[in-house]
Amino acid sequence: MRRYLLSSSHLLLPLLLVSVACASKSSQSSGATPAASDASPTGPSATQPAAPVPPTAQLLGDLQGRQVFPPDNWWNQDISGAPVDPSSAAYINWNGASTRLHPDFGPPPYGLPYITVGRDQPRVAIGSFKYASESDAGVPGEAPGYPIPDEARSMPNYIEGAVPGGGDSGDRHMLIVDRDRWLLYELFGAKWNAAAKHWEAGSGAIFDLSSNARRPEGWTSTDAAGLAVLPGLVRYDEVYGAGPIRHAFRVAMDYTNGYVWPASHQAGSKAGALPLGARLRLKASVDLSRYTPAVQKVFQAMKTYGLIVVDNGGNLYVTGTMDSRWNNDEFNPAFHGLHLSDFEVVQLGWR
């Protein structure tokens, strides 16, 4: 089945964004096993092999069921009972009621990878940001730097686009979760500059996953809307894990017009288009019984939490993780069976 790529404009100036994705097996490292020696001339060695050292950096690492951001965060709000915006029908018609829903995720190189690290992962300074005035150099009060594993320089699938070191095209998002400190580091346009021996990026944003703090008003993040990327992804572990999905998903539209809460930044002024931060909700009347349990879980989340418009790009493209286990034949036809007319716009800025 064909995969669909997400292209969009981003930040203060128009950029081309392509949501492609990538996947890989988790890197592994092990502790050394001591050489065997006899404890006595007649007895076996009393020395036991050292226990394997868990990998510090892992692709698609286990978040152990922890919810990204607090339960009352905008990503995690139950909006099933929120009022419909008075202009909902006009927005739906302007953006094309017959527009099909698209899954922007799959096996490598489609979707977005993320990396989990421990608190001891060394942080490296970013040599330059294109949008430095709206980027975080590091955690406030600490030395500048992002906990980027060395593997990202030379191995594929650590950065969106699957190119080792990031390459020169596409969005090149790099998403890193410090699972011990519960911090999220996100880079847009990440690239390892081998000649200068440093990382470069278009922008960078750091989020405390225990806090509801927004970006400063008017600031972008690594998404045009100024929001975090990771919490809005369709993730394999949630789709096939126990329990419901408890958050909204990230969606792009062809055009946008300004922004509303919870967004902090705009990337378009097309009259009639939805603003960044707007939320679409799958109508309660849409019958989900014909879908597989996995698809039902995803679509139910769209009824309960909705889709937050975060960027300009492919119309009605929903972003998920890069994961070799995704089944295109399950999700592509299911998504394409829904249209924009199956959604309604929640009252703009509702909280």
Protein Blocks (a to p, Z undefined) as FASTA:
>chain_A
ZZddddddehjbdcdddddddddddddddddddddddfbfkbccfbdcddddddfbdghi
aehhpaehjfkbmklpcfklgccdfklmmmmmmnopklccdddbdddfedjddddddfkl
ccdddfbafklmlccfbdehiacdddddfklmmpghkaghjighhiagdjkpacdddfkl
opacddehiacdfknopacdfbdcdddfkbcbdcdehiacfbfnlpafklmpccfklmmm
gcjdfbdcddddfbdehjadfbfbdcbjcehiacehiacdddfklcfklpcfklmmmmmm
mmmnopadfbdcdehiacddddfkbcfklmmmmmmmpcfklpccddehiZZ
